[in-house]
Every structure is written in structure tokens, then in C-alpha cells.
Amino acid sequence: MSKKIKSISFLFRDTRLVLEAQPSGRFKIPHTYLGDSGSLKTTYRNLTARQVINHASVRSGDPVLTLETGEKVRVFQGGDPSYLPAMTEGLLIAHDTPVPKKINLRNLKSNKIKKPTSSKSPSERDTLDDYDGYQYGFDDYGDWGP
């Protein structure tokens, strides 16, 4: 049973508008603004379910989620937009969280990270013969004073 959101409906100017989810899981909403020439321009934005619910027009319009199972869930119980119930928040998180891609184990095994090669043997790399304590301000006599 999938708990994905199929659509979000809300009241806007005494009409219930429905926003259908796109295959990507986002909702396409119109954004109208005043252009440079003084005319109204409309563009579309792809928003997540959480962003749609937090939009001022939707928040105040008694939004209702319709799930893929046909179940309807009222977002704000009692029409109070100051409190988001945990069940609704869980549905929003589940819908907005991307599904992880499957890992192909064959490709993972063939793309192993190769160890760096060095001209020195392991016994030569592990010795401290090249360590020069003077470059770090340490000396052999413990002279710490000024």
C-alpha cells in the first residue's frame, strides 16, 4: 500500500482547485508577477508537497491530500493552519523523500578502489628515519624555555 500523494486540493476564491502530482512527485503551480513592461506574466514552478502546503494561498484554503489509494486526508484538522498533525507531516516527508536507486553489485565489485603504489617497500615507508623533529620546533633535549 503506497502512501504517495496523488493530488492536493484547496479552496481559492470559493472554488476548490486541484493540483495533480507530476511523475517526478512535484506539483506544478502557476506564479503570476508584474513584468518589466508593466504586464502580468505567468510562469510555472515545480514545488514539493511541503512547499505547496506552506504556500500562503494553499495554507489558508483548507488543503486536502488525496493519496494514491483514494484516501483523503485533511491537512489541518479543524481548519487551524497553525498546527500540522504528525500523520500529515509523515505523509509529506514520505512523498518528498526521493527513493534511493538500486545498487548494481556487479558494477560495485568491478570498480574497486586500487591501492596507491609507492616506490618504497612497506618496511621503508613505516620507518621514522626521515622524521626531522626540528622542522616542527621539537628538539631532543626538551629545551622548552625561552
C-alpha positions as CSV (number, residue, x, y, z in Angstrom):
1,M,0.0,0.0,0.0
2,S,1.6,3.3,-1.2
3,K,1.2,6.4,0.9
4,K,2.2,8.7,-2.0
5,I,0.2,11.9,-2.6
6,K,-1.8,11.9,-5.9
7,S,-3.2,15.4,-5.6
8,I,-3.6,18.4,-3.3
9,S,-6.8,20.3,-3.4
10,F,-7.6,23.7,-1.7
11,L,-10.2,26.5,-1.7
12,F,-9.3,29.6,-3.7
13,R,-11.9,32.3,-4.2
14,D,-14.8,29.9,-3.3
15,T,-13.6,27.3,-5.8
16,R,-11.7,24.1,-4.9
17,L,-8.6,23.8,-7.1
18,V,-6.8,20.5,-7.6
19,L,-3.0,20.2,-8.1
20,E,-2.0,16.9,-9.6
21,A,1.4,15.3,-8.8
22,Q,3.7,15.0,-11.7
23,P,5.7,11.8,-12.3
24,S,8.6,13.4,-10.5
25,G,6.5,13.8,-7.4
26,R,6.4,17.6,-7.6
27,F,3.4,19.9,-8.1
28,K,3.3,22.4,-10.9
29,I,1.7,25.7,-9.7
30,P,1.3,29.0,-11.6
31,H,3.3,32.0,-10.4
32,T,2.0,35.4,-11.7
33,Y,4.1,38.5,-11.3
34,L,4.3,42.0,-12.8
35,G,6.8,42.1,-15.7
36,D,9.2,44.9,-16.6
37,S,6.8,46.3,-19.2
38,G,4.0,46.5,-16.6
39,S,2.1,43.5,-17.9
40,L,1.3,40.4,-15.9
41,K,3.4,37.4,-16.6
42,T,2.8,33.8,-15.5
43,T,5.4,31.2,-15.1
44,Y,5.1,27.7,-13.5
45,R,7.1,26.4,-10.6
46,N,7.6,22.8,-9.6
47,L,7.2,22.6,-5.8
48,T,7.4,19.8,-3.3
49,A,4.4,18.8,-1.3
50,R,5.8,20.6,1.7
51,Q,6.3,23.8,-0.2
52,V,2.8,23.7,-1.6
53,I,1.3,23.2,1.8
54,N,3.4,26.1,3.2
55,H,2.3,28.5,0.4
56,A,0.1,31.3,1.8
57,S,-2.8,30.8,-0.6
58,V,-2.9,27.0,-0.1
59,R,-2.4,27.2,3.7
60,S,-5.4,29.4,4.2
61,G,-7.6,27.4,1.8
62,D,-8.2,24.2,3.9
63,P,-5.9,21.9,1.8
64,V,-6.8,18.2,1.4
65,L,-4.4,15.5,0.3
66,T,-5.6,12.7,-1.9
67,L,-3.4,9.6,-1.7
68,E,-2.9,7.0,-4.5
69,T,-5.1,4.6,-2.5
70,G,-8.0,7.0,-2.9
71,E,-7.9,8.0,0.8
72,K,-8.4,11.7,1.6
73,V,-6.6,13.4,4.4
74,R,-7.3,16.9,5.7
75,V,-4.1,18.7,6.2
76,F,-5.0,21.0,9.1
77,Q,-7.6,19.4,11.5
78,G,-10.3,21.9,12.3
79,G,-9.0,24.3,9.7
80,D,-6.3,25.7,12.0
81,P,-3.2,26.2,9.9
82,S,-1.0,26.9,12.9
83,Y,-0.8,23.1,13.8
84,L,0.3,20.4,11.4
85,P,-0.6,16.9,12.7
86,A,2.2,14.3,12.8
87,M,0.4,11.9,10.4
88,T,0.1,14.6,7.7
89,E,3.7,15.6,8.3
90,G,4.8,12.0,7.8
91,L,2.9,11.8,4.6
92,L,4.6,14.9,3.3
93,I,8.0,13.6,4.3
94,A,7.3,10.2,2.7
95,H,6.2,11.9,-0.6
96,D,9.1,14.3,-0.8
97,T,11.9,11.9,0.1
98,P,13.5,10.6,-3.1
99,V,13.6,6.8,-3.5
100,P,17.2,5.6,-3.4
101,K,18.5,4.0,-6.6
102,K,19.2,0.3,-6.6
103,I,22.9,-0.6,-6.4
104,N,24.3,-2.9,-9.0
105,L,26.6,-5.2,-7.1
106,R,28.4,-6.4,-10.3
107,N,29.5,-2.8,-11.1
108,L,30.4,-2.2,-7.5
109,K,32.8,-5.2,-7.4
110,S,34.5,-4.3,-10.7
111,N,35.1,-0.7,-9.7
112,K,37.2,-1.4,-6.6
113,I,39.5,1.3,-5.5
114,K,43.1,0.5,-6.3
115,K,45.7,0.9,-3.6
116,P,48.3,3.6,-4.3
117,T,51.6,2.2,-5.4
118,S,54.8,3.6,-4.0
119,S,58.5,3.1,-4.9
120,K,59.3,2.3,-1.3
121,S,58.7,-1.1,0.3
122,P,56.3,-1.2,3.2
123,S,59.2,-1.5,5.7
124,E,60.8,1.6,4.3
125,R,57.6,3.6,4.4
126,D,56.9,2.8,8.0
127,T,60.2,3.8,9.5
128,L,60.8,7.2,11.1
129,D,64.3,7.7,9.6
130,D,63.1,10.6,7.5
131,Y,61.5,12.3,10.5
132,D,63.1,15.6,11.3
133,G,61.8,16.9,14.6
134,Y,63.5,20.3,14.2
135,Q,61.1,21.3,11.5
136,Y,58.3,21.2,14.0
137,G,60.1,23.1,16.7
138,F,61.0,20.0,18.8
139,D,64.5,19.2,19.9
140,D,66.0,16.1,21.6
141,Y,66.9,17.9,24.8
142,G,63.5,19.1,26.0
143,D,64.6,22.8,26.0
144,W,61.1,24.4,26.3
145,G,62.1,27.6,27.9
146,P,62.7,31.0,26.2
